Amino acid sequence: MPATAPTLVETLTELNISDLLDSLGLLRLRDTPLRHLFRPAAHRFAMTAHEFDNRVGAQGLAQGSAWLVDRMTAGIVCSGLQHLPPQGPVVILANHPGMTDTVALFTSLASRPDLRVIAADRPFLRALPHVARQLILLPDEGGERMAVVRAATRHLQQGGALLTFPAGDIEPDPATFGAQRAVESLRHWSDSYALFARLVPETRFVPALVSHVVSADAQHHPLTLLRRTARDKEKLAVALQVALPRYRKGVARVTFGVSTSAGPGGAKALAASITTQMRQLILADGSEPRTAGSPSPIHASPQDPRSPAI
């Protein structure tokens, strides 16, 4: 039986509390009374996530995501949409800086309502029933991953759009941590997406760069001094960005590269082409101020996720 709204919100709240404690390095307190200190912030975000899921169910992934982007950022600047095939099988290959990167992508990909997303199987995603229907969940166990390949292949054979994150983990936001770190992260990209070129030869591949989604100011919050490693500091800063509205003032950027296919060069040539394009997108990102001819922000409103901001 489907869970009731209060049950779903409570589940999301508990998951959020665990995430907050983990980001602080205090997961050992999960079963102690001190965990209740984190309940108000966790419950607020759980309510937001639940409303987001309801809107996805009622309005679709793009418009539901636009509602959430409108609450977590100051808008979106999107460029390169002309490179995205309006129909037919396409795989979008995106970096994964975290925070609002996924919903920024979903909002930007409103022209492809057939979008499905390969995502790591996480309890939080499973607790969002309407969102989960748009996902092809990737299990941790390697033996079950062929089911993911089969599901993704069927979707492409039907002419669908597929979004995947080749890094398989969180990557540096080039606007926050610099182009060099973002380029270095490309070394960890898996080229397994090239398998789809063999299974569905007509598939097009489009690289996508998301940036300006991780607050640089949150990285310097005094609480980050509680963590020792750079990775743990960054993880805590992201949690603070979720909890504190003052860190949600950035304008997210989504940039799409040129559509390409495997061609006679096969998987190796395809992977090299995608990596080269991503490197170029990273190096070009954020270095020039916006001018009158620059892409306009996409106002993330539930009525029209692609309407220009005023």
C-alpha positions in Angstrom: 0.0 0.0 0.0 1.3 3.5 -0.7 2.5 5.4 2.3 0.4 8.3 3.6 1.7 11.8 3.4 2.6 12.0 7.2 4.4 8.7 6.9 6.4 9.9 3.9 7.3 13.2 5.5 8.4 11.3 8.7 10.5 8.9 6.6 12.2 11.8 4.8 12.7 13.7 8.1 14.5 10.7 9.6 16.7 10.3 6.5 17.5 14.0 6.6 18.5 13.8 10.3 20.9 11.0 9.5 22.4 12.9 6.6 22.9 16.0 8.8 24.5 14.0 11.6 26.7 12.3 9.0 27.9 15.6 7.5 28.9 16.7 11.0 30.7 13.5 11.8 28.1 12.8 14.5 26.3 9.8 13.1 27.0 7.9 16.3 24.4 10.2 17.9 21.6 9.0 15.6 20.0 6.9 18.4 20.4 9.5 21.2 18.2 12.3 22.3 20.6 14.9 20.8 19.3 13.9 17.4 16.1 15.9 18.1 18.2 19.1 17.9 18.3 18.5 14.1 14.6 17.6 13.7 13.3 21.1 12.8 15.7 21.7 9.9 15.3 18.1 8.7 11.5 18.4 8.9 11.5 21.6 6.9 13.5 20.1 4.1 11.3 16.9 4.2 8.2 19.0 3.7 9.9 20.7 0.7 10.9 17.4 -0.8 7.4 16.0 -0.3 5.9 19.0 -2.1 8.4 18.6 -4.8 7.5 15.0 -5.3 3.8 15.8 -5.4 4.4 18.5 -8.1 6.4 16.0 -10.1 3.4 13.7 -9.9 0.9 16.4 -10.9 3.0 18.5 -13.4 5.8 16.3 -14.6 9.5 16.1 -13.8 10.6 19.4 -15.5 7.9 21.6 -13.9 8.1 19.9 -10.5 11.9 20.5 -10.6 11.4 24.1 -11.6 9.4 24.7 -8.5 12.2 23.3 -6.3 14.9 25.2 -8.2 12.9 28.4 -7.6 13.2 27.8 -3.9 16.8 26.6 -3.7 18.5 29.0 -6.1 18.0 32.5 -7.7 17.3 30.9 -11.1 19.0 29.2 -14.0 21.1 30.4 -17.0 20.9 27.7 -19.7 22.8 27.6 -23.0 23.3 25.2 -25.8 19.8 23.8 -25.8 19.9 23.9 -29.6 22.3 21.0 -29.5 19.7 18.7 -27.8 17.9 16.5 -30.3 14.1 17.3 -30.0 13.3 13.6 -30.5 14.9 10.3 -30.9 17.3 8.4 -28.6 19.8 10.6 -26.8 22.1 10.2 -23.7 22.9 13.3 -21.8 26.2 13.0 -19.9 26.5 15.4 -17.0 28.9 16.3 -14.3 27.6 15.9 -10.7 28.6 18.8 -8.4 25.6 18.0 -6.1 23.0 20.2 -4.5 20.6 21.4 -7.1 22.5 20.0 -10.1 19.9 17.3 -10.9 16.8 19.5 -10.6 18.6 22.2 -12.7 19.1 19.6 -15.4 15.5 18.3 -15.2 14.2 21.9 -15.5 16.5 22.6 -18.5 15.5 19.4 -20.2 11.8 20.3 -20.3 11.8 19.8 -24.1 12.3 16.0 -23.4 9.4 14.9 -21.3 10.4 11.4 -22.0 13.5 11.8 -19.8 14.6 9.0 -17.6 17.5 9.2 -15.2 20.1 6.6 -14.1 20.6 7.3 -10.4 22.3 5.6 -7.5 19.8 3.6 -5.5 19.3 5.6 -2.3 16.6 5.5 0.4 15.8 9.2 0.0 15.0 8.7 -3.7 12.8 5.6 -3.0 10.9 7.8 -0.5 9.8 10.1 -3.3 7.4 7.8 -5.2 6.6 10.2 -8.2 10.3 11.1 -8.7 11.3 7.4 -8.4 9.1 6.5 -11.4 11.3 8.7 -13.6 14.5 6.9 -12.4 16.4 3.8 -13.4 18.0 3.0 -10.0 21.5 1.7 -10.1 22.2 -0.8 -7.3 25.5 -1.0 -5.4 25.8 -4.6 -6.3 27.4 -5.2 -9.7 25.5 -8.4 -10.4 22.2 -6.4 -10.6 23.5 -3.7 -12.9 22.7 -5.6 -16.2 19.0 -5.0 -15.3 19.8 -1.3 -15.4 21.5 -1.6 -18.8 18.5 -3.5 -20.2 16.0 -1.0 -18.9 18.0 2.0 -20.3 18.5 0.2 -23.6 14.7 -0.4 -23.9 14.1 3.3 -23.2 16.5 4.4 -25.9 15.1 1.9 -28.4 11.8 3.5 -27.9 13.3 6.9 -28.8 13.7 8.2 -25.3 16.1 10.6 -23.5 18.4 9.3 -20.8 20.4 11.3 -18.3 23.5 9.7 -16.6 26.4 10.9 -14.4 29.6 9.1 -15.6 31.6 10.1 -12.5 29.3 8.0 -10.3 30.1 10.3 -7.4 30.0 14.0 -6.4 32.4 16.2 -8.4 33.8 19.7 -7.8 31.7 22.6 -9.0 34.0 24.5 -11.3 32.6 27.8 -10.2 33.4 27.1 -6.6 36.5 24.9 -6.6 38.1 26.0 -9.9 38.4 24.7 -13.4 41.5 22.6 -12.6 39.8 20.4 -10.1 36.7 20.0 -12.3 38.9 19.0 -15.3 40.8 16.5 -13.1 37.5 14.9 -12.1 37.0 13.9 -15.7 39.7 11.3 -15.3 37.2 9.3 -13.1 34.4 9.3 -15.7 33.4 5.8 -16.7 33.0 5.3 -20.5 30.4 2.6 -20.0 27.9 4.8 -21.6 29.5 4.0 -24.9 27.8 0.6 -24.6 24.5 2.3 -25.6 26.1 3.3 -28.9 26.6 -0.4 -29.8 23.2 -1.5 -28.5 21.2 1.4 -30.0 23.5 2.7 -32.9 21.3 5.7 -33.7 21.7 7.2 -30.2 23.1 10.7 -29.9 25.3 11.8 -27.0 25.3 15.3 -25.5 27.6 16.5 -22.7 26.2 18.8 -20.1 28.0 21.0 -17.6 26.2 22.2 -14.4 27.9 24.8 -12.3 27.3 27.6 -9.8 25.1 25.2 -7.7 27.5 24.9 -4.7 27.7 28.0 -2.5 31.3 29.3 -2.1 30.2 31.2 1.0 28.9 28.1 2.7 32.3 26.5 2.3 33.7 29.1 4.7 31.0 28.7 7.4 32.7 28.4 10.9 31.1 25.0 11.4 33.2 23.6 8.6 36.2 23.9 10.9 34.7 21.0 12.9 35.7 18.6 10.0 39.3 17.7 9.3 39.5 16.6 5.7 38.6 18.8 2.7 36.0 16.3 1.5 34.2 16.3 4.9 34.3 20.1 5.1 32.7 20.3 1.6 30.1 17.7 2.6 29.1 19.8 5.7 29.0 23.0 3.7 26.5 21.4 1.3 24.4 20.4 4.3 24.5 24.0 5.5 23.4 25.2 2.1 20.4 23.0 2.3 19.5 24.2 5.8 20.2 27.9 5.5 18.4 30.1 3.0 21.1 32.7 2.8 23.3 30.2 0.9 20.7 29.7 -1.9 21.2 33.0 -3.8 23.3 31.6 -6.6 22.2 31.4 -10.2 22.7 27.9 -11.5 24.2 27.4 -15.0 23.6 24.5 -17.3 25.5 24.3 -20.6 25.0 21.7 -23.2 27.7 20.6 -25.7 27.4 19.5 -29.2 25.5 16.3 -30.0 27.6 13.5 -31.3 27.5 9.8 -32.1 30.0 7.0 -31.8 30.7 6.8 -35.6 33.4 4.6 -37.1 35.8 5.3 -34.2 33.7 3.3 -31.8 33.6 3.6 -28.0 37.1 5.0 -27.6 36.6 7.8 -30.0 33.2 8.7 -28.5 34.6 8.8 -24.9 37.5 11.0 -26.1 35.1 13.4 -27.9 32.9 13.7 -24.8 35.8 14.3 -22.5 37.3 17.0 -24.8 34.0 18.8 -25.0 33.5 18.7 -21.2 37.0 20.1 -20.7 36.2 22.9 -23.1 32.9 23.6 -21.3 34.6 23.7 -17.9 37.4 26.1 -19.1 34.8 28.4 -20.7 32.5 28.4 -17.7 32.0 31.5 -15.5 35.0 33.5 -16.9 33.0 36.1 -18.8 30.5 38.5 -17.2 27.0 38.3 -18.7 26.2 40.9 -21.3 23.1 41.9 -23.2 23.7 39.0 -25.6 24.3 36.4 -22.9 21.7 33.7 -22.2 18.9 34.9 -20.0 18.1 33.3 -16.7 15.4 30.7 -16.9 12.9 31.6 -14.2 12.1 28.4 -12.4 8.3 28.8 -12.0 6.0 25.8 -12.0 3.9 27.4 -14.7 6.7 27.7 -17.3 10.1 26.4 -16.3 11.8 28.0 -19.3 10.3 31.5 -19.2 12.9 34.3 -18.9 13.3 35.9 -15.5 12.2 39.5 -15.3 
